Every structure is written in structure tokens, then in C-alpha cells.
Amino acid sequence: MVIVLHPGDRTAFWAWCSGAKIRIAPANQSFSFLFNRKIYVEENSISYLDYYNRIISSLGVTIDSNRTEIFLPGKELNYAKNFFKRNNFDENNIIVGIHPGASEPSKIWKTENFIQLINKLLCNNLIRIIVFEGPQDKKACSVLFNEFSNNTKIAFLKTDIMKVAAVISRCNLFIVNDTGTRHVSVAVGTPVLALMPQDYEKCWSFYTEETKHYILTGKRILDSHNSKPFLDGITAEEVYNYAGKILKLW
């Protein structure tokens, strides 16, 4: 069996060449004839979680929950425990994870905003910060590292996704752009404050506060006098105040 979640010529051919007896995919694509079970659902017409579930439901299964989960092996949990120990973070600390990057530049809050936010958070002596670096985040994380490398209240982490998930699971709050670690945070049960573009809400904002997912929305700036696109309309003060509310600091 092959289940293809997104239309695409290459995946259609790969599904066919695999020899799988059951080949499932959205119907509206160029090589749909290579699939023998076609689902009439359009990307961007509903939330992506509902979109994926619609495709999976074609197998005759009943979707009884939209909850997402990641199951962490013991070695990853031990890695997270040792990471906290190496950085002298303990149970008395309030751990705030921050991931400053994303795959799409117009979804990224400016690095100087993250610097302002971190400085505000560190005014609380109990707060410790972990900055997470993904494969495309080197520039932003280098700026943050140069700014805070001598601060023992901040740790920097660059590792594989399962270890990242384990470390996020030990955070009290995760602040992130609209990117993959947002979903990881929900899946491990850590409260997440997502900074999202307004025009992405329909398809990508499918979590609720019941799943400890909170949102501040901004506007994507696509043309800013030859500078890179970025996410605008959210201030460091707004994020700081909302983070404090979630953490019950006031």
C-alpha cells in the first residue's frame, strides 16, 4: 500500500513503480490514473489535519480524535535529561524554548524581535531559555548566539528531531514561528505560543487552547524594499505579555 498525501507527478510514478496493490491519493492531479483509490478532496480547502484525515478515512478507519502524538524512546528522554543537567537547568527553573526560524521567510518574525523578547524574559530570575536551531536557521541562530553566548541562562541546541522533541517535552513553554516544531510541541504536550501569518490560519491553525496551543497573528511582508520577506505586526511586548499569561507569571 502507498498513501500519497500531496498531489505530484513524481510521487504518482513512484507509487506506480513500487508495485503496491493499493495506491491512494487525492484525485485532482495530472497522473491520477496511476492510483486505484482516488479521494476527492482539495488542498487548501480545509485544514490540513482534516485534509489528511479525509485521505486516511478512505481505508475504512474511523477518525475518533484529532490529537497528535510523538512517542519518545528512553534514549531520547535521557538525552534531554542530560542536556538540562549540563546547562544547570533544574526543576525550579521556568524553561522557555524558542525556535526563531521557518522554511518560508515571510513566516519568520525578525531576529531583533526575538532578542528583545529574550531580554524581557530574562528579567525573571527563574526563566531559562533554550534556542533551537533547525537546518535553515543558521543565520538567525548565529545572531542570537553572538548576542547571548556569555549568558549562562541561555542554551543553544542543534540536533535530530527526536532529541529536539524530547527537549521540548521538558519545556514549560515553546515560542515558535509557523514551522514543524510547532506541531512537535503540541504532540509532546508542551504549551506552544505560535507566531502565525493571518492568511495561514484557515489551513494551518487547526489546534485549540485545549491542546495548549496559543496564537498571535501578524501580516506577511512580501515586498519590503528589496529586503527579505518577514512576519510583521507582532511586537515583543505582545509576545512577552502573552507568554507570561500562559506561564501564569501574573
BALUM-488644 format. One line per field, with one value per residue (C-alpha): residue number from 1; residue in one letter; y, x, z. Coordinates in steps of 0.5 Angstrom, whole numbers, always signed. Last residue first. Layout:
! residues N
pos: c(NUM, ...)
code: c(A, ...)
py: c(Y, ...)
px: c(X, ...)
pz: c(Z, ...)
//
This chain:
! residues 250
pos: c(250, 249, 248, 247, 246, 245, 244, 243, 242, 241, 240, 239, 238, 237, 236, 235, 234, 233, 232, 231, 230, 229, 228, 227, 226, 225, 224, 223, 222, 221, 220, 219, 218, 217, 216, 215, 214, 213, 212, 211, 210, 209, 208, 207, 206, 205, 204, 203, 202, 201, 200, 199, 198, 197, 196, 195, 194, 193, 192, 191, 190, 189, 188, 187, 186, 185, 184, 183, 182, 181, 180, 179, 178, 177, 176, 175, 174, 173, 172, 171, 170, 169, 168, 167, 166, 165, 164, 163, 162, 161, 160, 159, 158, 157, 156, 155, 154, 153, 152, 151, 150, 149, 148, 147, 146, 145, 144, 143, 142, 141, 140, 139, 138, 137, 136, 135, 134, 133, 132, 131, 130, 129, 128, 127, 126, 125, 124, 123, 122, 121, 120, 119, 118, 117, 116, 115, 114, 113, 112, 111, 110, 109, 108, 107, 106, 105, 104, 103, 102, 101, 100, 99, 98, 97, 96, 95, 94, 93, 92, 91, 90, 89, 88, 87, 86, 85, 84, 83, 82, 81, 80, 79, 78, 77, 76, 75, 74, 73, 72, 71, 70, 69, 68, 67, 66, 65, 64, 63, 62, 61, 60, 59, 58, 57, 56, 55, 54, 53, 52, 51, 50, 49, 48, 47, 46, 45, 44, 43, 42, 41, 40, 39, 38, 37, 36, 35, 34, 33, 32, 31, 30, 29, 28, 27, 26, 25, 24, 23, 22, 21, 20, 19, 18, 17, 16, 15, 14, 13, 12, 11, 10, 9, 8, 7, 6, 5, 4, 3, 2, 1)
code: c(W, L, K, L, I, K, G, A, Y, N, Y, V, E, E, A, T, I, G, D, L, F, P, K, S, N, H, S, D, L, I, R, K, G, T, L, I, Y, H, K, T, E, E, T, Y, F, S, W, C, K, E, Y, D, Q, P, M, L, A, L, V, P, T, G, V, A, V, S, V, H, R, T, G, T, D, N, V, I, F, L, N, C, R, S, I, V, A, A, V, K, M, I, D, T, K, L, F, A, I, K, T, N, N, S, F, E, N, F, L, V, S, C, A, K, K, D, Q, P, G, E, F, V, I, I, R, I, L, N, N, C, L, L, K, N, I, L, Q, I, F, N, E, T, K, W, I, K, S, P, E, S, A, G, P, H, I, G, V, I, I, N, N, E, D, F, N, N, R, K, F, F, N, K, A, Y, N, L, E, K, G, P, L, F, I, E, T, R, N, S, D, I, T, V, G, L, S, S, I, I, R, N, Y, Y, D, L, Y, S, I, S, N, E, E, V, Y, I, K, R, N, F, L, F, S, F, S, Q, N, A, P, A, I, R, I, K, A, G, S, C, W, A, W, F, A, T, R, D, G, P, H, L, V, I, V, M)
py: c(+75, +69, +64, +61, +62, +70, +71, +68, +73, +79, +77, +76, +83, +87, +83, +86, +83, +86, +84, +77, +77, +78, +79, +86, +89, +95, +91, +87, +80, +83, +77, +80, +78, +73, +71, +64, +59, +52, +48, +43, +45, +52, +49, +46, +47, +54, +51, +51, +57, +61, +62, +68, +72, +70, +66, +67, +61, +60, +53, +49, +43, +36, +32, +33, +40, +42, +37, +41, +48, +45, +44, +51, +57, +61, +59, +60, +54, +54, +50, +46, +39, +36, +41, +37, +30, +33, +36, +29, +26, +32, +31, +36, +43, +46, +53, +54, +61, +63, +62, +69, +69, +67, +72, +77, +73, +66, +70, +73, +66, +63, +68, +66, +58, +57, +53, +46, +48, +51, +51, +57, +54, +60, +60, +64, +64, +70, +74, +80, +74, +74, +82, +80, +74, +78, +84, +79, +75, +82, +83, +76, +79, +74, +69, +67, +71, +67, +61, +55, +57, +60, +63, +57, +59, +54, +57, +53, +56, +54, +51, +44, +45, +48, +47, +47, +40, +38, +40, +37, +30, +30, +31, +26, +21, +22, +21, +14, +12, +13, +18, +17, +23, +25, +28, +29, +30, +24, +19, +18, +12, +7, +5, +6, +12, +15, +16, +21, +25, +25, +28, +34, +35, +36, +40, +45, +45, +48, +49, +42, +39, +33, +28, +22, +17, +9, +6, +11, +11, +15, +21, +23, +30, +31, +32, +25, +26, +20, +12, +7, -1, -6, -3, -5, +1, +3, +6, +10, +12, +15, +19, +21, +24, +28, +31, +31, +31, +26, +20, +13, +7, +0)
px: c(+2, +7, +2, +6, +1, +0, +7, +8, +2, +5, +12, +9, +5, +12, +16, +11, +7, +5, +10, +13, +18, +20, +28, +30, +29, +25, +20, +16, +13, +11, +7, +2, +1, -2, -1, -3, -4, -4, -4, -9, -15, -12, -14, -10, -12, -9, -5, -11, -15, -10, -5, -7, -6, +1, +3, +7, +6, +6, +6, +5, +8, +4, +9, +5, +3, +11, +12, +7, +10, +17, +15, +14, +9, +14, +16, +15, +15, +13, +15, +20, +21, +17, +21, +28, +25, +22, +29, +32, +27, +28, +36, +41, +42, +41, +43, +43, +41, +41, +49, +50, +56, +53, +48, +48, +53, +49, +43, +46, +48, +41, +38, +44, +44, +36, +35, +37, +34, +37, +33, +34, +33, +32, +32, +27, +27, +31, +25, +29, +31, +24, +25, +32, +29, +24, +28, +33, +27, +25, +32, +31, +25, +19, +19, +13, +15, +22, +19, +22, +22, +27, +27, +26, +25, +24, +22, +24, +22, +27, +26, +26, +33, +37, +45, +46, +50, +44, +39, +42, +43, +35, +34, +39, +36, +29, +32, +35, +28, +25, +20, +13, +10, +3, -3, -10, -15, -19, -24, -22, -26, -22, -25, -18, -21, -21, -14, -15, -20, -16, -10, -15, -18, -11, -9, -15, -20, -20, -12, -11, -17, -21, -24, -20, -17, -16, -13, -8, -4, -10, -9, -3, -4, -7, -14, -16, -12, -8, -9, -5, -7, -3, +4, +8, +13, +13, +6, +7, +14, +10, +5, +10, +14, +8, +5, -1, +0, -2, +0, -1, +2, +0)
pz: c(+73, +72, +70, +65, +59, +62, +62, +55, +53, +56, +53, +46, +46, +48, +43, +38, +33, +26, +22, +19, +14, +7, +5, +4, -3, -1, +4, -1, +2, +9, +12, +17, +24, +29, +36, +37, +43, +43, +50, +47, +50, +47, +40, +34, +27, +25, +19, +13, +15, +20, +14, +12, +19, +19, +25, +31, +35, +43, +45, +51, +52, +50, +46, +40, +41, +41, +35, +31, +33, +32, +24, +23, +24, +28, +35, +43, +47, +54, +60, +57, +58, +52, +48, +50, +48, +41, +40, +41, +36, +31, +31, +34, +35, +41, +45, +52, +55, +63, +63, +59, +55, +48, +49, +43, +39, +40, +38, +31, +30, +31, +26, +21, +22, +22, +15, +18, +25, +31, +38, +43, +50, +55, +63, +67, +75, +75, +71, +68, +63, +59, +57, +54, +51, +48, +45, +42, +39, +36, +33, +30, +26, +26, +20, +16, +10, +10, +9, +12, +19, +24, +31, +35, +42, +49, +55, +62, +68, +73, +80, +77, +75, +69, +70, +63, +63, +67, +62, +57, +61, +62, +55, +52, +57, +54, +47, +50, +53, +47, +45, +43, +39, +39, +35, +38, +32, +35, +33, +26, +24, +19, +12, +9, +5, +12, +11, +6, +10, +16, +12, +9, +16, +19, +13, +15, +9, +2, +2, -1, -5, -3, -8, -6, -11, -10, -16, -17, -23, -27, -22, -26, -27, -20, -17, -15, -8, -7, -5, -8, -6, -10, -9, -15, -12, -20, -19, -12, -15, -21, -17, -12, -18, -21, -15, -11, -3, +2, -2, +1, -2, +0)
//
